[in-house]
Amino acid sequence: SRHDLCQRHTKDPLLTIATMDKVLSRISTAAGALTIGAFTVNSCIYNVDGGERAVMFDTLRGGILPDVRNEGTHFMIPVVQKPIIIDVRTKPREIPSVTGTKDLQMVNIKLRVLWRPVIEKLPQLYRELGTDFDERVLPSIGNEVLKSVVAQYNAEELLSKRAEVSNRIKTELIKRGAHFHLTLDDVAITHLTFGREFMRAIESKQVAFQEAERQQYVVQRAEQERIASVTRAEGEAEAATIITKAMEKTGNAIIEVRRIDAAKEIAQKLAKGRNITYLPGGSSGANGGDGSSPGLLLSVDK
C-alpha cells in the first residue's frame, strides 16, 4: 500500500546513515589501533649508526648492562630500558700546557692527540666517567705527562732532541690513557715556543758566537800574514846572500846582467805604446866633451 511504501522510503536513509556510522567507527578504531601499534613498535626499537656503539641502562637489572650494542637496529623495553649512544670514531684533541724545563726556562707546548675509546670497556667507561670522558681525562693526563717529561730536558735539548721528547711523551700518554680505557693512535708536538727572556738570551748567545768566530778568523788571518812575512823575509835574505856570494866571485858582472834584463823589460813595454818615440842620443862634441848623451823618449800626442 501507499502507507507501507512511504514508511520504507523513510527507513532507508536512516539505515544508510547508521551503516556509515558503523563503518567510520570501525575505521577510526583501526586507525587508533594502528597508531598505537606504530608508536609501540617505534618505542621498542632504536638504531645505532656507523661509527657508534650503544650501552643499555636497565632499571630492573641494576643499571648499565655489561654488553655493548653494535651498529644496526635493536629492540628494547620502553620505560624500563634506555640506550646511550656513544661515538667510537677516532677524534683529534689539542692539549696546551705551560711548563718548566730542567734549566728553569718556561716553555709553551701543544700536543695533538688522536684518540678513541676501547669498545669493550664502554659500559665501565660510561659508568665511571659519563659521555664526556675525553673532557675529564685527556687534559689532566696530558698536562701531567708533559710536565714530567719536559722537566727532564734543558731548553736547548727540547729543540735538538724533539723526536726523542715526542716519543717519550707518546709512550707515557699511551700508558696513562690505557688506565682510563682510551686508545691513543698518535701523539705529536705541534707547537713549541719559549719565553721572551730565553729568546733574547739565545739571540745574545748567537751574536757572541758569531763575534767569537770573526775574532778567530782575524787571528788566523794575522797569523797567516805573519808566516807569509817571515817566509818572504827569509826568501829575501837568502836571495841577498846568494847575490853577495855571486858578486864576490864575479864582481859587478851580475849587476850588469840585472841592468840589461831590466832594460829589455822596459824596452818591451815601451815598444807596445803607440805615442812613444825614441830619439837616439848624439855625441856631445859641441859641448866640448867626448861622451855621448843617452837617447830620448818622447810622448807624442795625436
PAMARVEX-24467 format. One record per residue (C-alpha): residue number from 1; y negated, x, z negated. Coordinates in steps of 0.2 Angstrom, whole numbers, padded with zeros to 4 digits, always signed. Each point is the difference from the previous one (the first is absolute). Layout:
N
<r pos="NUM" Y="Y" X="X" Z="Z"/>
...
This chain:
302
<r pos="1" Y="+0000" X="+0000" Z="+0000"/>
<r pos="2" Y="-0018" X="+0005" Z="+0001"/>
<r pos="3" Y="-0001" X="+0002" Z="-0019"/>
<r pos="4" Y="+0014" X="+0012" Z="+0000"/>
<r pos="5" Y="-0007" X="+0010" Z="+0015"/>
<r pos="6" Y="-0016" X="+0002" Z="-0009"/>
<r pos="7" Y="+0008" X="+0006" Z="-0016"/>
<r pos="8" Y="+0010" X="+0013" Z="+0010"/>
<r pos="9" Y="-0016" X="+0007" Z="+0008"/>
<r pos="10" Y="-0008" X="+0001" Z="-0017"/>
<r pos="11" Y="+0014" X="+0010" Z="-0008"/>
<r pos="12" Y="+0002" X="+0013" Z="+0015"/>
<r pos="13" Y="-0016" X="+0009" Z="-0004"/>
<r pos="14" Y="+0004" X="+0001" Z="-0018"/>
<r pos="15" Y="+0017" X="+0007" Z="+0004"/>
<r pos="16" Y="-0008" X="+0013" Z="+0011"/>
<r pos="17" Y="-0012" X="+0006" Z="-0013"/>
<r pos="18" Y="+0013" X="+0001" Z="-0013"/>
<r pos="19" Y="+0011" X="+0010" Z="+0011"/>
<r pos="20" Y="-0014" X="+0012" Z="+0004"/>
<r pos="21" Y="-0004" X="+0002" Z="-0018"/>
<r pos="22" Y="+0018" X="+0005" Z="-0004"/>
<r pos="23" Y="+0000" X="+0013" Z="+0014"/>
<r pos="24" Y="-0017" X="+0008" Z="-0005"/>
<r pos="25" Y="+0007" X="+0000" Z="-0018"/>
<r pos="26" Y="+0015" X="+0009" Z="+0005"/>
<r pos="27" Y="-0010" X="+0013" Z="+0011"/>
<r pos="28" Y="-0012" X="+0004" Z="-0014"/>
<r pos="29" Y="+0015" X="+0002" Z="-0012"/>
<r pos="30" Y="+0008" X="+0012" Z="+0012"/>
<r pos="31" Y="-0016" X="+0009" Z="+0003"/>
<r pos="32" Y="-0002" X="+0002" Z="-0019"/>
<r pos="33" Y="+0018" X="+0006" Z="-0002"/>
<r pos="34" Y="-0003" X="+0012" Z="+0014"/>
<r pos="35" Y="-0016" X="+0007" Z="-0007"/>
<r pos="36" Y="+0008" X="+0002" Z="-0017"/>
<r pos="37" Y="+0015" X="+0008" Z="+0008"/>
<r pos="38" Y="-0011" X="+0012" Z="+0010"/>
<r pos="39" Y="-0010" X="+0004" Z="-0015"/>
<r pos="40" Y="+0015" X="+0003" Z="-0010"/>
<r pos="41" Y="+0008" X="+0012" Z="+0013"/>
<r pos="42" Y="-0017" X="+0009" Z="+0002"/>
<r pos="43" Y="+0000" X="+0002" Z="-0019"/>
<r pos="44" Y="+0018" X="+0007" Z="+0000"/>
<r pos="45" Y="-0003" X="+0014" Z="+0013"/>
<r pos="46" Y="-0011" X="+0015" Z="+0002"/>
<r pos="47" Y="-0002" X="+0014" Z="+0013"/>
<r pos="48" Y="-0001" X="+0019" Z="-0003"/>
<r pos="49" Y="-0009" X="+0008" Z="+0015"/>
<r pos="50" Y="+0003" X="+0017" Z="+0007"/>
<r pos="51" Y="-0004" X="+0015" Z="-0011"/>
<r pos="52" Y="+0001" X="-0011" Z="-0015"/>
<r pos="53" Y="+0012" X="-0004" Z="-0014"/>
<r pos="54" Y="+0001" X="-0013" Z="-0013"/>
<r pos="55" Y="+0005" X="-0001" Z="-0018"/>
<r pos="56" Y="+0004" X="-0017" Z="-0009"/>
<r pos="57" Y="-0007" X="-0006" Z="-0016"/>
<r pos="58" Y="+0013" X="-0012" Z="-0008"/>
<r pos="59" Y="-0006" X="-0010" Z="-0015"/>
<r pos="60" Y="+0018" X="-0005" Z="-0005"/>
<r pos="61" Y="+0008" X="+0017" Z="+0002"/>
<r pos="62" Y="-0012" X="+0011" Z="-0010"/>
<r pos="63" Y="-0014" X="+0005" Z="+0012"/>
<r pos="64" Y="+0001" X="+0012" Z="+0014"/>
<r pos="65" Y="+0018" X="+0000" Z="+0009"/>
<r pos="66" Y="+0007" X="+0018" Z="+0003"/>
<r pos="67" Y="+0004" X="-0003" Z="+0019"/>
<r pos="68" Y="-0013" X="+0003" Z="+0014"/>
<r pos="69" Y="-0002" X="-0012" Z="+0014"/>
<r pos="70" Y="-0001" X="+0008" Z="+0018"/>
<r pos="71" Y="-0009" X="-0006" Z="+0015"/>
<r pos="72" Y="+0003" X="-0018" Z="+0006"/>
<r pos="73" Y="+0001" X="-0018" Z="-0007"/>
<r pos="74" Y="+0007" X="-0003" Z="-0017"/>
<r pos="75" Y="+0003" X="-0015" Z="-0011"/>
<r pos="76" Y="-0006" X="-0003" Z="-0018"/>
<r pos="77" Y="-0001" X="-0014" Z="-0013"/>
<r pos="78" Y="-0017" X="-0007" Z="-0001"/>
<r pos="79" Y="-0009" X="+0001" Z="-0016"/>
<r pos="80" Y="+0014" X="+0010" Z="-0008"/>
<r pos="81" Y="-0002" X="+0015" Z="+0012"/>
<r pos="82" Y="-0015" X="+0009" Z="+0007"/>
<r pos="83" Y="+0001" X="+0014" Z="+0013"/>
<r pos="84" Y="-0012" X="+0015" Z="-0001"/>
<r pos="85" Y="-0003" X="+0008" Z="+0017"/>
<r pos="86" Y="-0003" X="+0019" Z="-0001"/>
<r pos="87" Y="-0005" X="+0012" Z="+0014"/>
<r pos="88" Y="+0012" X="+0015" Z="+0002"/>
<r pos="89" Y="-0008" X="+0008" Z="+0015"/>
<r pos="90" Y="-0007" X="+0018" Z="-0001"/>
<r pos="91" Y="-0019" X="+0000" Z="-0004"/>
<r pos="92" Y="-0013" X="+0013" Z="-0002"/>
<r pos="93" Y="-0009" X="+0004" Z="-0016"/>
<r pos="94" Y="-0015" X="+0012" Z="-0003"/>
<r pos="95" Y="-0001" X="+0008" Z="-0018"/>
<r pos="96" Y="-0016" X="+0009" Z="-0004"/>
<r pos="97" Y="-0002" X="+0011" Z="-0015"/>
<r pos="98" Y="-0012" X="+0013" Z="-0007"/>
<r pos="99" Y="+0009" X="+0013" Z="-0010"/>
<r pos="100" Y="-0002" X="+0019" Z="-0005"/>
<r pos="101" Y="+0008" X="+0015" Z="+0007"/>
<r pos="102" Y="+0007" X="+0015" Z="-0010"/>
<r pos="103" Y="-0017" X="+0009" Z="+0001"/>
<r pos="104" Y="-0009" X="-0015" Z="-0007"/>
<r pos="105" Y="-0007" X="-0006" Z="+0017"/>
<r pos="106" Y="-0002" X="-0018" Z="+0003"/>
<r pos="107" Y="+0008" X="-0007" Z="+0016"/>
<r pos="108" Y="+0000" X="-0017" Z="+0009"/>
<r pos="109" Y="+0017" X="-0003" Z="+0008"/>
<r pos="110" Y="+0007" X="-0015" Z="+0009"/>
<r pos="111" Y="+0018" X="-0004" Z="+0003"/>
<r pos="112" Y="+0007" X="-0012" Z="+0013"/>
<r pos="113" Y="+0017" X="-0007" Z="-0005"/>
<r pos="114" Y="+0012" X="-0011" Z="+0011"/>
<r pos="115" Y="+0010" X="-0010" Z="-0012"/>
<r pos="116" Y="+0012" X="-0015" Z="-0001"/>
<r pos="117" Y="+0010" X="-0008" Z="-0014"/>
<r pos="118" Y="+0019" X="+0002" Z="-0003"/>
<r pos="119" Y="+0008" X="-0016" Z="+0007"/>
<r pos="120" Y="+0014" X="+0000" Z="-0012"/>
<r pos="121" Y="-0012" X="+0002" Z="-0015"/>
<r pos="122" Y="-0012" X="-0014" Z="+0005"/>
<r pos="123" Y="+0006" X="-0012" Z="-0014"/>
<r pos="124" Y="-0002" X="+0013" Z="-0014"/>
<r pos="125" Y="-0017" X="+0006" Z="+0008"/>
<r pos="126" Y="-0007" X="-0018" Z="+0001"/>
<r pos="127" Y="+0006" X="-0003" Z="-0018"/>
<r pos="128" Y="-0008" X="+0016" Z="-0007"/>
<r pos="129" Y="-0016" X="+0002" Z="+0011"/>
<r pos="130" Y="-0003" X="-0016" Z="+0010"/>
<r pos="131" Y="-0005" X="-0001" Z="+0018"/>
<r pos="132" Y="-0014" X="+0012" Z="-0001"/>
<r pos="133" Y="+0011" X="+0014" Z="-0006"/>
<r pos="134" Y="-0009" X="+0013" Z="+0012"/>
<r pos="135" Y="-0017" X="-0003" Z="-0008"/>
<r pos="136" Y="+0009" X="+0003" Z="-0017"/>
<r pos="137" Y="+0010" X="+0015" Z="+0004"/>
<r pos="138" Y="-0007" X="+0011" Z="+0014"/>
<r pos="139" Y="-0017" X="+0004" Z="-0006"/>
<r pos="140" Y="+0006" X="+0005" Z="-0017"/>
<r pos="141" Y="+0015" X="+0011" Z="+0005"/>
<r pos="142" Y="-0011" X="+0007" Z="+0015"/>
<r pos="143" Y="-0014" X="+0006" Z="-0012"/>
<r pos="144" Y="+0013" X="+0007" Z="-0012"/>
<r pos="145" Y="+0009" X="+0010" Z="+0013"/>
<r pos="146" Y="-0016" X="+0006" Z="+0008"/>
<r pos="147" Y="-0007" X="+0006" Z="-0016"/>
<r pos="148" Y="+0016" X="+0009" Z="-0006"/>
<r pos="149" Y="+0003" X="+0009" Z="+0017"/>
<r pos="150" Y="-0018" X="+0005" Z="+0004"/>
<r pos="151" Y="-0003" X="+0007" Z="-0017"/>
<r pos="152" Y="+0013" X="+0014" Z="+0004"/>
<r pos="153" Y="-0010" X="+0007" Z="+0015"/>
<r pos="154" Y="-0017" X="+0009" Z="+0002"/>
<r pos="155" Y="-0013" X="-0008" Z="+0011"/>
<r pos="156" Y="+0003" X="+0013" Z="+0014"/>
<r pos="157" Y="+0019" X="-0003" Z="-0001"/>
<r pos="158" Y="-0002" X="-0018" Z="+0003"/>
<r pos="159" Y="-0007" X="+0005" Z="+0017"/>
<r pos="160" Y="+0011" X="+0014" Z="+0004"/>
<r pos="161" Y="+0016" X="-0009" Z="-0006"/>
<r pos="162" Y="-0004" X="-0018" Z="+0005"/>
<r pos="163" Y="+0018" X="-0003" Z="+0007"/>
<r pos="164" Y="+0008" X="+0006" Z="-0016"/>
<r pos="165" Y="-0011" X="-0010" Z="-0011"/>
<r pos="166" Y="+0003" X="-0016" Z="+0011"/>
<r pos="167" Y="+0019" X="+0003" Z="-0001"/>
<r pos="168" Y="-0001" X="+0001" Z="-0019"/>
<r pos="169" Y="-0010" X="-0015" Z="-0001"/>
<r pos="170" Y="+0012" X="-0010" Z="+0011"/>
<r pos="171" Y="+0015" X="+0006" Z="-0010"/>
<r pos="172" Y="-0007" X="-0005" Z="-0017"/>
<r pos="173" Y="-0006" X="-0017" Z="+0007"/>
<r pos="174" Y="+0017" X="-0004" Z="+0007"/>
<r pos="175" Y="+0008" X="+0003" Z="-0017"/>
<r pos="176" Y="-0013" X="-0011" Z="-0009"/>
<r pos="177" Y="+0000" X="-0014" Z="+0013"/>
<r pos="178" Y="+0019" X="-0001" Z="-0001"/>
<r pos="179" Y="-0002" X="-0003" Z="-0019"/>
<r pos="180" Y="-0010" X="-0016" Z="+0005"/>
<r pos="181" Y="+0012" X="-0005" Z="+0015"/>
<r pos="182" Y="-0012" X="+0006" Z="+0013"/>
<r pos="183" Y="+0005" X="+0010" Z="+0015"/>
<r pos="184" Y="-0013" X="+0012" Z="+0007"/>
<r pos="185" Y="+0003" X="+0004" Z="+0018"/>
<r pos="186" Y="-0015" X="+0012" Z="+0002"/>
<r pos="187" Y="-0013" X="+0009" Z="-0010"/>
<r pos="188" Y="-0015" X="+0010" Z="+0007"/>
<r pos="189" Y="-0016" X="+0007" Z="-0006"/>
<r pos="190" Y="-0014" X="-0008" Z="+0011"/>
<r pos="191" Y="-0016" X="+0006" Z="-0009"/>
<r pos="192" Y="-0004" X="+0015" Z="-0010"/>
<r pos="193" Y="-0017" X="+0005" Z="-0005"/>
<r pos="194" Y="-0008" X="+0011" Z="-0014"/>
<r pos="195" Y="-0015" X="-0002" Z="-0010"/>
<r pos="196" Y="-0017" X="+0007" Z="+0005"/>
<r pos="197" Y="+0000" X="+0014" Z="-0012"/>
<r pos="198" Y="+0016" X="+0006" Z="+0007"/>
<r pos="199" Y="-0006" X="-0001" Z="+0018"/>
<r pos="200" Y="-0015" X="+0010" Z="-0004"/>
<r pos="201" Y="+0011" X="+0013" Z="-0008"/>
<r pos="202" Y="+0011" X="+0001" Z="+0015"/>
<r pos="203" Y="-0015" X="+0002" Z="+0012"/>
<r pos="204" Y="-0007" X="+0014" Z="-0012"/>
<r pos="205" Y="+0016" X="+0008" Z="+0000"/>
<r pos="206" Y="+0002" X="-0001" Z="+0019"/>
<r pos="207" Y="-0018" X="+0007" Z="+0002"/>
<r pos="208" Y="+0004" X="+0015" Z="-0012"/>
<r pos="209" Y="+0016" X="+0003" Z="+0009"/>
<r pos="210" Y="-0009" X="+0001" Z="+0017"/>
<r pos="211" Y="-0013" X="+0012" Z="-0007"/>
<r pos="212" Y="+0013" X="+0011" Z="-0008"/>
<r pos="213" Y="+0009" X="+0001" Z="+0017"/>
<r pos="214" Y="-0017" X="+0004" Z="+0009"/>
<r pos="215" Y="-0003" X="+0014" Z="-0013"/>
<r pos="216" Y="+0017" X="+0007" Z="+0003"/>
<r pos="217" Y="-0003" X="+0000" Z="+0018"/>
<r pos="218" Y="-0017" X="+0009" Z="-0003"/>
<r pos="219" Y="+0009" X="+0013" Z="-0010"/>
<r pos="220" Y="+0014" X="+0003" Z="+0013"/>
<r pos="221" Y="-0013" X="+0001" Z="+0013"/>
<r pos="222" Y="-0010" X="+0013" Z="-0010"/>
<r pos="223" Y="+0016" X="+0010" Z="-0003"/>
<r pos="224" Y="+0005" X="+0000" Z="+0018"/>
<r pos="225" Y="-0018" X="+0006" Z="+0005"/>
<r pos="226" Y="+0002" X="+0014" Z="-0013"/>
<r pos="227" Y="+0017" X="+0005" Z="+0007"/>
<r pos="228" Y="-0008" X="+0000" Z="+0017"/>
<r pos="229" Y="-0015" X="+0010" Z="-0005"/>
<r pos="230" Y="+0012" X="+0013" Z="-0009"/>
<r pos="231" Y="+0011" X="+0001" Z="+0016"/>
<r pos="232" Y="-0015" X="+0002" Z="+0011"/>
<r pos="233" Y="-0008" X="+0013" Z="-0011"/>
<r pos="234" Y="+0017" X="+0009" Z="-0001"/>
<r pos="235" Y="+0001" X="-0001" Z="+0019"/>
<r pos="236" Y="-0018" X="+0007" Z="+0002"/>
<r pos="237" Y="+0004" X="+0014" Z="-0012"/>
<r pos="238" Y="+0016" X="+0005" Z="+0009"/>
<r pos="239" Y="-0010" X="-0001" Z="+0017"/>
<r pos="240" Y="-0013" X="+0011" Z="-0007"/>
<r pos="241" Y="+0013" X="+0013" Z="-0006"/>
<r pos="242" Y="+0008" X="+0000" Z="+0017"/>
<r pos="243" Y="-0017" X="+0003" Z="+0009"/>
<r pos="244" Y="-0004" X="+0014" Z="-0013"/>
<r pos="245" Y="+0016" X="+0009" Z="+0003"/>
<r pos="246" Y="-0002" X="-0002" Z="+0019"/>
<r pos="247" Y="-0018" X="+0007" Z="+0000"/>
<r pos="248" Y="+0006" X="+0015" Z="-0010"/>
<r pos="249" Y="+0012" X="+0003" Z="+0013"/>
<r pos="250" Y="-0010" X="-0004" Z="+0016"/>
<r pos="251" Y="-0018" X="+0001" Z="-0006"/>
<r pos="252" Y="-0012" X="-0012" Z="+0008"/>
<r pos="253" Y="+0012" X="-0005" Z="+0014"/>
<r pos="254" Y="+0006" X="-0016" Z="-0008"/>
<r pos="255" Y="-0018" X="-0006" Z="-0002"/>
<r pos="256" Y="-0003" X="+0003" Z="+0018"/>
<r pos="257" Y="+0015" X="-0010" Z="+0005"/>
<r pos="258" Y="-0006" X="-0014" Z="-0011"/>
<r pos="259" Y="-0017" X="+0001" Z="+0008"/>
<r pos="260" Y="+0007" X="-0001" Z="+0017"/>
<r pos="261" Y="+0011" X="-0015" Z="-0005"/>
<r pos="262" Y="-0015" X="-0009" Z="-0007"/>
<r pos="263" Y="-0010" X="+0004" Z="+0016"/>
<r pos="264" Y="+0013" X="-0007" Z="+0011"/>
<r pos="265" Y="+0001" X="-0016" Z="-0010"/>
<r pos="266" Y="-0019" X="-0002" Z="+0001"/>
<r pos="267" Y="+0000" X="+0003" Z="+0018"/>
<r pos="268" Y="+0014" X="-0013" Z="+0003"/>
<r pos="269" Y="-0010" X="-0013" Z="-0009"/>
<r pos="270" Y="-0016" X="+0004" Z="+0009"/>
<r pos="271" Y="+0008" X="+0000" Z="+0017"/>
<r pos="272" Y="+0004" X="-0019" Z="-0003"/>
<r pos="273" Y="-0018" X="-0004" Z="-0003"/>
<r pos="274" Y="-0010" X="-0007" Z="+0016"/>
<r pos="275" Y="-0018" X="+0005" Z="-0005"/>
<r pos="276" Y="+0004" X="+0018" Z="-0005"/>
<r pos="277" Y="-0006" X="+0014" Z="+0011"/>
<r pos="278" Y="+0005" X="+0018" Z="-0003"/>
<r pos="279" Y="-0013" X="+0014" Z="+0005"/>
<r pos="280" Y="+0008" X="+0018" Z="-0001"/>
<r pos="281" Y="-0010" X="+0012" Z="-0009"/>
<r pos="282" Y="-0010" X="+0014" Z="+0009"/>
<r pos="283" Y="-0005" X="+0018" Z="-0004"/>
<r pos="284" Y="-0014" X="+0003" Z="-0011"/>
<r pos="285" Y="-0007" X="+0015" Z="+0009"/>
<r pos="286" Y="-0017" X="-0009" Z="+0002"/>
<r pos="287" Y="-0002" X="+0001" Z="-0018"/>
<r pos="288" Y="+0004" X="+0018" Z="-0001"/>
<r pos="289" Y="+0018" X="-0002" Z="-0007"/>
<r pos="290" Y="+0017" X="+0004" Z="+0008"/>
<r pos="291" Y="+0009" X="-0014" Z="-0008"/>
<r pos="292" Y="+0004" X="-0017" Z="+0008"/>
<r pos="293" Y="-0005" X="-0017" Z="-0007"/>
<r pos="294" Y="+0013" X="-0013" Z="-0002"/>
<r pos="295" Y="+0002" X="-0015" Z="+0011"/>
<r pos="296" Y="-0009" X="-0016" Z="-0003"/>
<r pos="297" Y="+0007" X="-0018" Z="-0002"/>
<r pos="298" Y="-0012" X="-0013" Z="+0006"/>
<r pos="299" Y="+0002" X="-0019" Z="-0003"/>
<r pos="300" Y="-0007" X="-0009" Z="+0016"/>
<r pos="301" Y="-0004" X="-0018" Z="-0002"/>
<r pos="302" Y="+0002" X="-0010" Z="+0016"/>
